[in-house]
Amino acid sequence: MMSDPDLLSVQDLCIGIPGKDAGPALVENVGFCLNRGEILGITGQSGSGKTLTAMALAGILPRPLAVRSGKIWFQGSPVLPEKGRGNFLVPGRDILMLFQSPSRALDPWVRIGVHLTDAVKAARKASGITRYEKPKEVAVRALEKTGLDAEVYDRYPFELSGGQRQRCLMALALAVKPRILIADEPATGQDDIHKSLVIKSIRELAENEGTAVILISHDLRGLQGLVRNLAVIYRGRQIEAGPARDMIQTPGHAHTRELVRAMRFMEGGGR
């Protein structure tokens, strides 16, 4: 009996400007598999290519960048996210990306409630759902799960702090419940209490909704204990991937060893 295909499978992903004379790739050699309910961590220093990798998967690479080569499968079918045709991931329903900067996702002149309810309606329309709970009730409950008051529903993004806006994006993910969630530094700007709420929200999506999660962070300490598998990108190239526990205990690449040493240093309080 053949086993079910992975929810998402990536092989030898290469990103850059297309064309023979366009210069070297910005990201290359990226590959991993992800199943329902799994949490994958992608780590590496700032500027290594983590966010570009995520944007390629979500089909939102900025022009003129494109996927030069490699293969992406979603539920066993090939995906061409940079072309937006054929088999592709439907934004909101199949995949949702939360940026590190909320300003890239939230229109400052649109109320938070409109952002959330519009996303819920779009995802449900794409899924063909006709009977469901009222979008406002879903949105308010999602906001409260991230530690935000119900009144935030009627506020504008510019009236909120950066950390509050970031949690609004997490609330959007809780309301939409995508099949794949990509979260780029989701705990940035949060204090310890609210950081724990963000982590709890991610676990809830993975464990209760079966959402596959890709967490992007330069902080290996923040990924430890949360992700099952880990991929390390260094200077635009994936250098190592595997079970997070094994990679942290016995890192194979010199850069991974540097990340682990930095993590141990921070755990020791900077000593």
C-alpha positions as CSV (number, residue, x, y, z in Angstrom):
1,M,0.0,0.0,0.0
2,M,1.3,3.4,-1.0
3,S,1.6,6.0,1.7
4,D,-0.1,9.4,1.4
5,P,2.2,12.1,-0.1
6,D,3.7,14.8,2.0
7,L,1.6,17.9,2.4
8,L,4.5,20.0,1.1
9,S,7.7,18.8,-0.5
10,V,10.5,21.0,-1.7
11,Q,13.5,19.8,-3.7
12,D,16.6,21.7,-4.8
13,L,14.8,25.1,-4.8
14,C,16.9,27.8,-6.5
15,I,15.9,31.5,-6.5
16,G,17.3,34.4,-8.4
17,I,16.8,36.7,-11.4
18,P,15.9,34.5,-14.4
19,G,18.1,34.4,-17.5
20,K,21.5,33.0,-18.5
21,D,23.3,36.2,-17.7
22,A,21.5,37.2,-14.6
23,G,24.3,36.3,-12.2
24,P,24.5,33.9,-9.3
25,A,21.4,32.6,-7.4
26,L,20.4,34.3,-4.2
27,V,19.1,31.1,-2.7
28,E,19.9,27.5,-3.7
29,N,19.9,23.9,-2.5
30,V,16.7,24.2,-0.3
31,G,14.8,21.0,0.3
32,F,12.5,19.6,2.9
33,C,9.3,17.7,3.5
34,L,6.4,18.8,5.7
35,N,3.3,17.0,6.8
36,R,0.1,18.0,8.5
37,G,0.6,19.3,12.1
38,E,4.4,19.4,11.8
39,I,6.4,22.5,12.7
40,L,9.6,23.1,10.7
41,G,12.2,25.7,11.6
42,I,14.3,27.6,9.1
43,T,17.2,29.4,10.7
44,G,20.3,31.3,9.8
45,Q,21.8,34.7,10.2
46,S,20.1,37.8,8.9
47,G,20.3,38.1,5.1
48,S,20.9,34.4,4.6
49,G,17.8,33.9,2.3
50,K,15.3,32.6,4.8
51,T,12.6,35.1,4.0
52,L,13.1,34.8,0.2
53,T,12.7,31.0,0.5
54,A,9.4,31.5,2.3
55,M,8.2,34.1,-0.2
56,A,8.9,31.7,-3.0
57,L,6.8,29.0,-1.4
58,A,4.0,31.5,-0.9
59,G,4.2,32.7,-4.5
60,I,5.0,36.3,-3.6
61,L,8.6,36.8,-4.7
62,P,9.3,40.4,-5.6
63,R,10.1,41.1,-9.2
64,P,12.3,40.4,-11.0
65,L,13.1,37.4,-8.7
66,A,11.7,34.0,-9.6
67,V,12.2,30.3,-8.9
68,R,14.9,29.4,-11.3
69,S,14.8,25.7,-10.8
70,G,13.8,23.0,-8.3
71,K,10.5,21.2,-7.5
72,I,7.6,22.0,-5.2
73,W,4.8,19.5,-4.5
74,F,1.6,20.2,-2.6
75,Q,-0.3,17.1,-1.6
76,G,1.5,15.2,-4.3
77,S,0.9,17.6,-7.2
78,P,3.5,19.9,-8.7
79,V,3.4,23.6,-7.8
80,L,4.7,26.5,-9.8
81,P,4.1,29.4,-7.3
82,E,6.1,32.0,-9.3
83,K,3.8,31.6,-12.3
84,G,0.5,31.5,-10.6
85,R,-1.1,29.0,-12.9
86,G,-1.8,25.3,-13.1
87,N,-1.5,23.7,-9.6
88,F,-0.8,26.4,-7.1
89,L,-1.3,27.2,-3.4
90,V,-4.5,29.3,-2.8
91,P,-3.6,32.2,-0.5
92,G,-5.4,32.1,2.8
93,R,-6.9,28.6,2.3
94,D,-3.7,26.6,1.5
95,I,-1.0,28.9,2.6
96,L,-0.6,32.1,4.7
97,M,2.6,34.0,5.3
98,L,3.0,36.3,8.3
99,F,5.7,38.8,7.8
100,Q,8.1,40.0,10.4
101,S,7.0,43.6,9.7
102,P,3.2,43.9,10.1
103,S,3.2,47.0,7.9
104,R,3.7,44.8,4.9
105,A,0.4,43.0,5.6
106,L,-1.9,45.6,7.3
107,D,-3.3,48.6,5.6
108,P,-3.0,51.4,8.2
109,W,-6.3,52.9,7.0
110,V,-8.3,49.6,7.3
111,R,-9.7,48.5,10.6
112,I,-8.3,45.4,12.1
113,G,-11.7,43.7,12.1
114,V,-12.0,44.3,8.4
115,H,-8.6,42.7,7.8
116,L,-9.6,39.6,9.7
117,T,-13.2,39.2,8.5
118,D,-12.2,39.7,4.8
119,A,-9.5,37.1,5.2
120,V,-12.0,34.6,6.8
121,K,-14.5,35.2,4.1
122,A,-12.0,34.8,1.3
123,A,-10.6,31.5,2.7
124,R,-14.1,30.1,3.2
125,K,-15.1,31.1,-0.3
126,A,-12.0,29.3,-1.7
127,S,-12.9,26.2,0.3
128,G,-16.6,26.2,-0.8
129,I,-17.9,26.6,2.8
130,T,-21.4,28.0,2.9
131,R,-22.5,27.5,6.6
132,Y,-20.2,28.8,9.3
133,E,-19.9,30.9,12.4
134,K,-20.1,34.7,11.9
135,P,-16.7,36.1,10.8
136,K,-16.8,38.8,13.4
137,E,-17.2,36.2,16.2
138,V,-14.3,34.2,14.8
139,A,-12.1,37.3,14.5
140,V,-12.8,38.6,18.1
141,R,-12.1,35.1,19.6
142,A,-8.8,34.9,17.7
143,L,-7.8,38.4,18.9
144,E,-8.5,37.4,22.5
145,K,-6.4,34.2,22.1
146,T,-3.4,36.4,21.3
147,G,-4.0,38.6,24.4
148,L,-5.7,41.5,22.6
149,D,-8.9,43.1,23.8
150,A,-12.1,42.7,21.7
151,E,-12.0,46.5,21.2
152,V,-9.0,46.0,18.9
153,Y,-11.4,44.7,16.3
154,D,-12.6,48.3,15.7
155,R,-9.2,50.0,15.8
156,Y,-6.8,50.9,13.0
157,P,-3.3,49.4,12.7
158,F,-1.7,52.8,13.3
159,E,-3.4,53.0,16.7
160,L,-1.6,49.9,17.9
161,S,2.0,49.2,18.9
162,G,4.3,47.0,16.7
163,G,3.9,44.1,19.0
164,Q,0.1,44.4,19.0
165,R,0.0,44.5,15.2
166,Q,2.2,41.4,15.1
167,R,-0.3,39.6,17.3
168,C,-3.1,40.8,15.0
169,L,-1.4,38.8,12.2
170,M,-1.3,35.8,14.5
171,A,-5.0,36.3,15.2
172,L,-5.6,36.3,11.4
173,A,-3.9,32.9,11.2
174,L,-6.0,31.5,14.0
175,A,-9.1,32.8,12.3
176,V,-8.3,31.5,8.8
177,K,-6.7,28.2,9.8
178,P,-4.6,27.7,6.7
179,R,-3.2,24.3,5.7
180,I,0.3,25.8,5.7
181,L,1.4,28.7,7.9
182,I,4.7,30.5,7.3
183,A,5.6,32.8,10.2
184,D,8.7,35.1,9.9
185,E,10.0,35.9,13.4
186,P,6.4,35.8,14.8
187,A,7.5,36.7,18.4
188,T,9.4,39.9,17.4
189,G,8.6,42.8,19.7
190,Q,6.7,40.7,22.3
191,D,7.3,40.5,26.0
192,D,7.6,37.1,27.6
193,I,3.9,36.8,28.4
194,H,2.8,37.7,24.9
195,K,5.6,35.7,23.3
196,S,4.2,32.6,25.1
197,L,0.7,33.4,23.7
198,V,2.1,33.5,20.2
199,I,3.8,30.1,20.7
200,K,0.6,28.7,22.2
201,S,-1.3,29.9,19.1
202,I,1.2,28.2,16.8
203,R,0.9,25.0,18.8
204,E,-2.9,25.2,18.7
205,L,-2.9,25.5,14.9
206,A,-0.5,22.6,14.5
207,E,-2.0,20.2,17.1
208,N,-5.7,21.0,16.8
209,E,-6.2,22.2,13.2
210,G,-3.5,20.1,11.5
211,T,-1.8,23.2,10.1
212,A,1.7,22.6,8.9
213,V,3.9,25.4,10.2
214,I,7.2,26.9,8.9
215,L,8.9,29.1,11.5
216,I,11.6,31.4,10.3
217,S,14.0,32.8,12.9
218,H,17.6,33.7,13.4
219,D,17.2,32.7,17.1
220,L,17.9,29.0,17.4
221,R,17.0,29.2,21.1
222,G,13.5,30.3,20.2
223,L,13.0,27.3,17.9
224,Q,14.4,24.7,20.3
225,G,11.6,22.6,21.8
226,L,9.0,24.0,19.3
227,V,10.1,22.6,15.9
228,R,10.4,19.0,15.0
229,N,12.8,19.5,12.1
230,L,15.3,22.2,11.3
231,A,16.9,23.6,8.1
232,V,19.9,25.9,8.2
233,I,20.5,28.4,5.5
234,Y,23.9,30.2,5.2
235,R,24.8,32.7,2.6
236,G,21.9,31.7,0.4
237,R,22.5,28.0,0.6
238,Q,20.9,25.3,2.7
239,I,23.8,23.7,4.5
240,E,22.1,21.3,6.8
241,A,18.7,19.8,7.6
242,G,17.3,17.1,9.9
243,P,15.7,16.5,13.3
244,A,16.1,19.6,15.4
245,R,17.2,17.7,18.5
246,D,19.9,15.8,16.6
247,M,21.2,18.9,14.9
248,I,21.5,20.9,18.1
249,Q,23.2,18.1,20.0
250,T,25.6,17.2,17.1
251,P,25.7,20.0,14.5
252,G,27.5,19.0,11.4
253,H,28.3,22.3,9.7
254,A,30.6,24.9,11.1
255,H,27.9,27.6,10.9
256,T,25.4,25.4,12.6
257,R,28.0,24.9,15.4
258,E,28.3,28.7,15.7
259,L,24.5,29.1,16.0
260,V,24.4,26.4,18.7
261,R,27.3,28.1,20.6
262,A,25.4,31.4,20.5
263,M,22.3,29.7,21.8
264,R,24.2,28.1,24.7
265,F,25.8,31.5,25.4
266,M,22.4,33.2,25.7
267,E,21.0,30.4,27.8
268,G,23.9,30.9,30.2
269,G,22.9,34.6,30.6
270,G,25.7,35.9,28.5
271,R,28.5,34.4,30.5
